[in-house]
Amino acid sequence: MKVDWPYEFPGAYWLDEQEDRAVLDVLHNGSLFRYYGLGTPKYVDAYEAAAREFYGTKYALGMNSGTGALITAMAALGVGPGCEVILPAFMWVASVGAVVQVNAIPILCEVDDTLSMNPEDLDKKITPRTKLILPIHMAGNPCDMDAIMAVAEKHNIPVLEDCAQCNGGSFRGRSVGSFGQMGIFSLQLNKNMTSGEGGLLVTNDEKLYYKAFSAHDMGLIRVDGRLATPEPYALAWGSGRRMAELCGAVASVQIKKLPQIVDHMRASKRRIKAMLEGTSGVEFRRLNDADGDTGTFLILVLEDESKALSAVEKMKEFGLHNVFRIAEYGLHIYYNIPSLVGKVPLSPAGNPWQLAEGVHDYHKGACPKSDALFARSVLVPIPSRLTKDQEKAAAEAIKAAVS
């Protein structure tokens, strides 16, 4: 048995002559910078307009990366030295890295059986120093935003949604990214829509938008593409994280394709799950909203760690080369991030760790309930252009691997 299984890169499989035309238009126009050039740039503006409509937010700001969007959003929200930011044990290194980059202290929260932030543990982790809650919609599955927002509102703490792995997803009919004070998306190659690199910040708050704008550019706002002095509240130190017009050209096309990309992955995932129903010893990750899941990954929960280890080994032998036991899923797991475990400082001054109150340990065991779930969970990427034969072969390989 050998499965012909593609790599992931969902949006990349949908690149065609539409992106070609947009990119060539930018080059021929001579306006690679989003605000001015030999001609009149238009594509980042078009992407932001499409994003406002797609996500249902008043403001959208194109960025040079998802990481840049995270750091910019934290700056706009006033997160800085010594602030505590709560995020889940299942993440991506950029999320916790952004917290450290603004000199804040990451506080780990357990995940529940959805592999997303556990609202009950979140409530327990709140302290007087908590200045931000950072839910991460991991592996295509939206968090329980009703429960998370209830905790946030109870303690009057802002929420920044990291939607990098759930672009096009929703919770109870509402787009991820639109629940908290701010939301961010990534357009890196692994994401549901891509421009190679790039990011997006969304919000419904005008002041937060202008603070973010100032922080992402040169510390000022722009009028007709030229720098202008904002209201005093929006003055900042800029960080040069603008989206380039070439990136905007690709993104403005890909966002129109995003619903179709997500529909394909979701349909493939549902068909594979249906073929696996009733398989002994296999459960599936619980979804907070199956209709809002983007279908990017199928996560199997096996009886114990040894069975998960064996299943992954056999799946790889059958050709499912990009499956992982979540415990070994690289920089997505807190204890696999060397800079976090070792509390590597930003400078010889020791920041931000010398600002922490209390002892914070990031070694394996810091989130024992999550660790136990990671050990027996297996992640299977769902490519965005699977054939029915590939889906059937994958289901058969998974069944054989877990039997």
Secondary structure, 3 states (H helix, E strand, C coil): CCCCCCCCCCHHHHCCHHHHHHHHHHHHHCCCCCCCCCCCCCHHHHHHHHHHHHHCCCEEEEECCHHHHHHHHHHHCCCCCCCEEEEECECCHHHHHHHHHCCCEEEEECECCCCCECHHHHHHHCCCCEEEECCECHHHCCCCHHHHHHHHHHHCCCEEEECCCCCCCEECCEECCCCCCEEEEECECCCCCCCECCEEEEECCHHHHHHHHHHHCCCCEEECCEEECCCHHHCCCCCCCECCHHHHHHHHHHHHHHHHHHHHHHHHHHHHHHHHCCCCCEEECCCCCCCCCCCCEEEEEECCHHHHHHHHHHHHHCCCCCCEEHHHCHHHEHHHCHHHHCCCCCCCCCCCHHHCCCCCCCCCCCCHHHHHHHHCEEEEECCCCCCHHHHHHHHHHHHHHHC
